[in-house]
């Protein structure tokens, strides 16, 4: 079974529904009643085109489409890719609403997913989460660390395909634990992301807080490999099959002083943005600067306005949504949080450069509405 969808039954019925007959009138009107249509007999080229368009939008809709009948199912390839290497079948757009130690219990067996474009919410029960800790999320895929044997797994939450990576226990014993800068807490709270290793394989990249180490492995690997021994990420972004990260090494005039700035990477409309928060001290902020990253030329272009979009930034993950899809969100704004700040969520308007807490912004909006 490829996915559990509460709306599947309704969709099946809707695909074969007959329009209601007109009430009243004589036999002529009854004869004009709408005829049933056999949607299962659509030409395979048409069903294939529909399937491709659904897959471009949302893999869960594609899964529901294939579940309608055998003919439609035969017209569309199975999304249960055992390697998870085909990014077309990744649940892109679905954001898992879980982060931080407080809401990632090892024995939680359900995850709530939110679609960043449609606003739909699905709570998915996953027995695979038992005794696992979520250590990363990439394109909707869930990266798990077994709390008993330190094996890393990658789970597709809607097809339930799971790919296993080598255990981290051997690398921990032979390499990490022997380093002078080793910290057990950093190993426990590791982070991970999925990258593309080739047309038929994924790779998982792992990094650690407070330890300058980045390691990597593929499902076919016997052990983990050391990629970098002098890089420590402060913010990361899986983007187009690769992992990009921010470090505090080096300086650029347009990006400010790393000692006085915070950096966030976020994907927006298929482009990579870097948002730079120029911090004065404590809870005082100066301004945000946003740049679009051209990976080919390695150049930064200043972004003056986000238009109808809004950015949600945190050390754990960053997200871009459109206020056209979510009217309650302020356009051309940045929502962010500071771990050491008393105000948990702050809203920065790129229109007027203001900073205010989310509660203050809501109060202001309510007051404006009441005056009207």
C-alpha positions in Angstrom: 0.0 0.0 0.0 1.7 3.2 -1.1 0.0 5.7 1.1 -2.8 6.1 3.6 -5.1 9.0 2.6 -8.2 9.9 4.4 -9.6 11.4 1.2 -9.0 8.5 -1.0 -12.5 7.1 -0.8 -14.0 10.4 -1.6 -11.7 10.9 -4.6 -12.7 7.5 -6.0 -16.4 8.4 -5.7 -15.9 11.8 -7.2 -14.1 10.3 -10.3 -17.1 8.2 -11.1 -19.9 10.5 -9.9 -23.0 11.0 -12.0 -24.6 14.4 -12.1 -28.0 14.5 -10.3 -31.1 14.1 -12.4 -33.3 17.2 -12.8 -36.4 17.2 -10.6 -39.9 17.5 -12.0 -40.8 17.6 -15.7 -41.7 14.8 -18.0 -40.1 11.9 -19.7 -38.2 14.3 -22.1 -36.3 15.8 -19.2 -35.6 12.4 -17.8 -34.3 11.3 -21.2 -31.9 14.3 -21.2 -30.4 13.3 -17.9 -26.6 13.3 -17.9 -25.0 10.0 -18.9 -22.4 8.2 -16.9 -18.8 8.6 -18.0 -16.3 5.8 -17.8 -13.2 7.8 -16.7 -11.2 4.6 -16.4 -11.2 4.3 -20.2 -9.2 7.5 -20.8 -6.4 7.1 -23.4 -3.1 6.2 -21.8 -1.4 9.4 -23.2 -4.0 11.5 -21.4 -3.7 9.7 -18.1 0.1 9.9 -18.3 0.0 13.6 -18.9 -2.3 14.1 -15.9 -0.1 11.9 -13.7 3.0 13.9 -14.7 1.3 17.2 -13.8 0.1 15.9 -10.5 3.6 14.6 -9.7 5.1 18.1 -10.5 2.7 19.5 -7.9 2.5 16.9 -5.1 3.5 13.3 -4.9 0.5 12.5 -2.6 -1.9 13.5 -5.3 0.0 11.4 -7.7 -0.3 8.4 -5.3 -4.1 9.0 -5.0 -4.4 9.2 -8.8 -2.7 5.8 -9.2 -5.1 4.3 -6.6 -8.2 5.1 -8.7 -8.1 2.1 -11.0 -5.8 -0.5 -12.6 -5.7 1.4 -15.9 -4.6 4.7 -14.3 -2.1 2.8 -12.2 -0.6 1.2 -15.2 -0.2 4.6 -16.9 2.1 6.0 -14.1 5.3 4.5 -12.7 5.3 3.5 -9.1 6.5 6.1 -6.7 7.9 3.4 -4.4 11.5 3.9 -5.6 13.5 1.5 -3.4 16.6 3.7 -3.7 14.9 7.0 -3.0 17.3 8.4 -5.6 14.5 9.7 -8.0 13.8 13.2 -6.7 10.5 13.3 -8.7 9.0 11.1 -6.1 10.2 13.0 -3.0 7.5 14.7 -1.0 8.7 18.1 -1.9 6.7 20.9 -0.5 5.7 18.9 2.6 7.2 20.3 5.8 7.4 18.2 8.9 6.1 20.3 11.9 8.7 19.0 14.4 12.0 20.4 15.5 14.0 21.0 18.6 14.6 18.4 21.4 11.3 19.2 23.1 9.2 18.0 20.2 11.2 15.2 18.8 10.7 12.4 21.3 12.4 9.1 20.3 9.2 7.1 20.7 6.8 9.4 18.8 5.1 7.4 16.1 3.4 10.2 14.2 4.5 13.3 12.3 2.3 16.2 11.2 3.1 17.5 7.7 2.2 20.8 6.3 2.2 21.7 2.6 3.9 25.0 2.0 1.9 25.8 -1.1 -1.6 24.5 -0.4 -1.8 24.7 3.4 -3.0 21.2 3.7 -2.1 19.3 6.9 -1.7 15.5 7.2 -0.8 13.7 10.4 0.9 10.5 9.4 1.3 7.6 11.8 4.6 5.8 11.2 5.5 2.7 13.2 9.0 3.1 11.7 9.6 6.0 14.2 9.7 3.7 17.2 13.0 4.0 19.1 14.2 6.4 16.4 15.2 10.0 16.7 14.6 12.5 13.8 18.0 14.0 12.9 17.1 15.7 9.6 14.5 16.4 6.9 15.2 16.8 3.2 12.6 17.3 0.5 10.0 15.8 2.9 12.2 12.7 3.5 12.8 11.9 7.2 16.3 11.0 8.5 16.3 8.7 11.5 18.9 7.7 14.0 18.3 4.4 15.8 18.8 5.1 19.5 19.9 1.5 20.2 22.5 0.7 17.5 23.2 4.2 15.9 22.0 3.0 12.4 20.9 5.9 10.2 17.8 5.4 8.0 16.0 7.5 5.4 12.2 7.2 5.4 9.7 8.4 2.8 6.7 9.1 5.0 4.0 8.6 2.3 5.3 5.5 0.4 7.0 4.1 3.5 10.1 3.2 1.6 13.1 3.1 3.9 16.8 3.1 3.0 19.4 2.0 5.6 22.9 3.5 6.0 25.8 2.0 8.0 25.9 2.3 11.8 27.7 5.3 13.2 28.9 3.2 16.2 32.1 2.1 14.4 33.0 5.6 13.3 32.3 6.9 16.8 34.6 4.4 18.4 37.5 4.5 15.9 37.5 8.2 14.9 35.3 10.7 16.8 35.9 9.6 20.4 39.7 9.9 19.9 39.6 13.5 18.8 40.7 16.2 21.3 37.6 18.3 20.5 35.2 15.4 20.9 32.0 16.2 22.8 29.4 13.4 23.6 26.5 15.9 23.5 27.5 17.0 20.0 27.4 13.3 18.8 24.0 12.8 20.4 22.5 15.9 18.7 23.9 15.3 15.3 22.2 16.6 12.1 21.8 14.9 8.7 20.7 15.6 5.2 20.0 13.6 2.0 22.1 14.4 -1.1 22.3 12.9 -4.6 25.1 10.4 -5.0 24.2 9.4 -8.6 21.2 8.4 -10.7 20.6 5.3 -8.6 21.8 6.2 -5.1 21.5 8.8 -2.4 24.1 9.8 0.1 23.6 11.0 3.7 25.8 13.8 5.1 26.1 14.2 8.8 27.5 17.0 10.9 27.7 17.8 14.5 27.2 20.9 16.7 30.4 22.2 18.3 32.5 19.7 16.4 34.3 20.6 13.1 33.5 17.3 11.4 31.4 16.4 8.3 31.0 12.8 7.3 29.2 11.0 4.5 28.0 7.5 3.5 25.9 5.8 0.9 23.5 2.8 1.4 26.1 0.5 -0.2 28.9 1.8 2.0 30.4 -0.4 4.7 31.3 2.6 6.9 31.2 6.3 7.0 33.8 8.5 5.3 35.3 11.8 6.6 34.5 14.7 4.3 35.9 17.6 6.3 37.7 17.8 9.6 37.8 21.6 9.9 34.3 22.8 9.0 31.5 23.6 11.5 28.1 24.6 10.0 25.9 27.2 11.6 23.1 26.9 9.1 22.5 24.5 6.2 20.3 24.0 3.1 19.8 20.9 1.1 19.4 22.3 -2.5 19.2 20.5 -5.8 20.7 17.3 -4.5 23.6 19.0 -2.6 24.1 20.3 0.8 25.2 23.9 1.4 26.2 25.4 4.7 27.3 28.6 6.4 30.5 28.7 8.4 32.1 31.4 10.5 35.4 31.1 8.5 36.4 34.1 6.3 34.7 37.5 5.8 33.1 39.3 2.9 32.3 43.0 3.1 28.8 42.6 1.7 28.0 39.8 4.2 29.2 41.7 7.3 31.3 40.5 10.2 30.5 36.9 11.2 31.0 37.9 14.8 28.1 40.4 14.7 25.8 38.7 12.1 23.6 35.6 11.8 23.2 33.9 8.5 20.3 31.8 7.1 20.1 29.9 3.9 16.6 29.4 2.3 15.1 28.2 -1.0 12.7 30.7 -2.6 11.0 30.0 -6.0 13.8 27.7 -7.1 16.6 30.0 -6.1 18.9 30.0 -3.1 18.8 33.1 -0.8 21.1 34.0 2.0 19.6 36.3 4.7 22.0 38.2 6.8 20.8 39.6 10.2 23.0 42.4 11.3 22.9 42.2 15.1 23.9 45.1 17.4 23.8 43.3 20.8 21.5 41.1 22.8 18.0 41.6 21.4 18.8 44.7 19.4 18.9 44.4 15.6 20.1 46.7 12.9 18.7 45.3 9.6 18.4 42.3 7.3 20.2 42.0 4.0 19.0 39.4 1.5 21.1 38.1 -1.4 20.3 35.7 -4.2 23.2 33.2 -4.7 24.3 32.4 -8.2 26.1 29.0 -7.8 27.5 29.1 -11.3 29.3 32.4 -11.1 29.6 32.4 -7.3 28.2 35.9 -7.1 25.6 37.5 -4.7 22.9 39.8 -5.9 21.1 42.0 -3.5 17.4 41.4 -3.1 15.5 44.6 -2.3 12.0 43.1 -2.0 10.5 39.6 -1.5 7.2 40.7 -3.2 4.3 38.6 -1.9 6.7 36.1 -0.2 7.7 35.8 3.4 10.7 34.0 5.0 10.6 31.9 8.1 14.1 31.6 9.5 15.6 29.5 12.3 18.9 27.7 13.0 17.1 24.4 12.4 15.3 25.0 9.1 14.2 27.9 6.9 11.1 28.2 4.8 9.6 30.5 2.1 5.8 30.9 1.6 3.6 33.1 -0.4 1.1 35.5 1.3 -1.1 34.8 -1.7 -1.6 31.3 -0.4 -1.7 32.3 3.3 -3.4 35.7 3.7 -2.7 35.8 7.4 1.1 36.1 6.7 2.5 39.5 6.0 4.1 39.8 2.6 7.7 41.1 2.1 8.5 40.2 5.7 10.8 37.9 7.6 9.8 35.9 10.6 12.6 34.7 12.8 13.5 33.6 16.3 16.5 34.1 18.5 17.4 31.4 21.0 18.5 33.9 23.6 15.8 36.4 23.1 12.8 36.9 25.4 10.5 37.4 22.4 10.2 34.0 20.7 9.2 35.2 17.2 10.1 38.5 15.7 8.6 40.0 12.4 10.8 42.2 10.3 9.1 44.2 7.6 11.2 44.9 4.5 8.8 47.7 3.6 9.6 50.0 6.5 12.5 48.2 8.2 10.7 47.7 11.5 11.2 44.9 14.0 8.4 43.8 16.3 7.4 40.7 18.2 4.7 38.5 16.6 2.3 39.3 19.5 2.7 43.0 18.9 2.2 42.5 15.1 -1.1 40.7 15.8 -2.3 43.3 18.2 -1.5 46.0 15.6 -3.4 44.1 12.9 -6.4 43.7 15.2 -6.5 47.3 16.1 -6.4 48.3 12.5 -9.3 45.9 11.7 -11.4 47.3 14.5 -10.9 50.9 13.4 -12.3 49.9 10.0 
